[in-house]
Amino acid sequence: MPIPVFALMLGVFCVGTAEVAISGLLPNVAADLAVSVPSAGLLVTGYALGVTVIGPAVTLLTTKVPRKALVLVLMAVFTAGNAAAVVAPDYGVLMAARVFTAMSHGTFVAVAFSLAAAISAPDKQGSAMAKIALGFNLANALGSPLGTFVGQRFGWRFTFVAIALVAGLTIVLIALFMRPPAQQQAATGRERLRQEVAALRSPVLAVAVVVTVLAQGAVFTTSTYLVPILQEVSGFAPASISVLLVVFGVGSVVGNFAGGRLADGDVGRAVLAVLAVLTAVCLVFWLCGPVPALAVAALFLFGASGFSIIPSLQAHIQRIAIAAPTLALSVNVSAFNLGNGFGAWLGGQVLDLGWGTGAVPLTSAVVCGLALLLAATSHWWRNRSSSGGDRVAVESAV
């Protein structure tokens, strides 16, 4: 992996870990700051809302900043936010530090995806985006458990110390090895701002963002409740859950790279393929859940298909808004976070309605099927309109 791409991936690993690692430390934080565990849980919500609401605004306000300088400033803001969390004297300051840190998340991730694609060959952009998305895989599979371990062993503040140190390494690597593409340097100022805003007016882009919310929502509807599904439906003992989650994590890494390779070709068809596979796998998980051996295989396939959508959907946005992708990618990052919240809520509704844990993967299949239907309709409409459509945002390649 080229060092610049590795540096960007490492930055995504940092922001992903900062978002999820605190989840395993909520009792520690609550006890130290004298708040309830549910109140401590709002630190996760506050960060997610910061990414979703503030992220696109930060992207829009920084369109005139050269890309290398922007990622350096964003990572510096991220590092400062984590440093503030380390010394936070009370809950209010910690919440403010979390929201401040979240300001950099969406734009950094969007620019990282955009830069990775820009410095890669045209037929390798999907794979480059998969390498960036690997940062999120590693944040969930490695960063979160390590952050929890450090926090439980040395105190929750040391988790933020570790994140800040890795973020500092990211800054050094980007400063030393990143050489922005010439077109990124030139496309600054008012023209870039107009291009970015114009890209958001595309109805094709709006549909793509909704597809992202539904697809990611389908993943999180089931992934949020994997533990009860494996225990209550498949009958696994609590002691085996950690091993099963490793199976899920390995599948997610495999799916991430598979989705990237697929997106190197026809991105529109790649999106349809990954959504179709995810829908089918959710149905398989629903049917095979009660059979432990088959449930393990379905779990691996769910991890692979669930994470194959990230590089494909991001590459899709990159192609749709090809003239000005950064703001569109930032909005899509917010869409992923919105999908996370939507999926977790929907899975909870399934349980609250008394449909049972076994119905959760079926619900995911229905939601992903809706995403597939919407994406297929959009794909057909673009192909039909490509001869004389809107050339500002739509490329015939998709």
Steps between C-alpha positions, in 0.01 A plus 500: 500500500647843404596707805260789417206258474615327820512837677146582392383153605669548838314828542169330424595229751551774761167674442318167486659384825421830671135456408453142624766431768322697771204260477698237691598752768162650591490355855854630563417847369171511691666403828787747459280796403212414737234465232269213404600246237218618267635855532847374416346326200397839366872563437465250214184669376656846523794393286275337241277807478809718463613291204155496342401865547825694516708295256346623170509861623872473578558350155312784333691765693840348415458453125761771432769331711759288312441131569828418674478802727138413574566143615788623715281765666215254548727243661645774722146594610429132564816466708418813699149371570632173634757684710216708646315178584806377690494798739121555510411579865129422467231353277414827326858565390536142381183529293626826350832334419318212330291732284808711418686184395207388285524822296801358318366147445273529196719736300820308573343173389352661188830662401686176575277306262525776237881526525547123492299484179680801351850359555404158363463376142145531362452122504626474860288763671263248654791307651650824631172586670488149645839565662364817658186316613728238657566762768139461616531119499812521713337754731222252578710183499816638666466859616185454706613193700850644549354831609274321747793295632720807550217691665412220739864435586631856536190720510270625225705817447795293376284373213479856373874543558566198275265631230665843509847343464398298194336812356831683550676226304244545224578872483872429465448243222266726303733800538803303381360276228175643364536678166157632394400452134537810286129518427423511872737793539351691209132444573468738794320827559151606398484263205550197725234631740252537214584151372454340839162668561383423145582132550257484793212614279514183294196275557721205411726586792202533733384153404851361552513650851162345587631165372796537736271568799284197420792266425696597810178489698446143384847406624457663841150364552662158537858582609374698802325188627748233394565384856135431589446339158794264548397415856122487477449376143815299430546378856866592547638534852619846614859372519507436124373844397845661483621234256189541288553875485849432367337294223279800425804732506700282261204491266476879511864541394458251214181672388659843515770404249257301285270801479795719405610266221145485370477881501812522281276411207146620430409674826126508433489126447728448800250678725218283368711186549599572862144597593359185340754284681434672834125452460548132423742449790260661747233256383748212541587621850130508588441148366822342634515679836352210700766258368831584677741373230310679224467809718880529521528487120218753467671724756820506292302575184306774678824667608639473147189627322425766760841665465527453123250784459729771645758532218234439235263768629782750552641434152147544367476845657850582368387423144161672525649826633822461303551875453472579871494187713616618844176649631302212349728248671463687828122487469531128428710454815215666690263262320700202630471637855129565451465143376676378815246674720205402282601133496555482876159665556326271252646184656380622838152560361488142371573376850262745671217389270552144617602358163796324660876515453481259208305756295781758510700361201176473300434867569851578375425309180184705443680832554791399276250382238353851501849645453559259209170594337576871532856456366380286208234758407758779513747294295236436232400866492863617464564258214186618326590867547874476434474611139382849593475534876652714765875492437582701809456211737436185299767304319405236246757273668255441781 
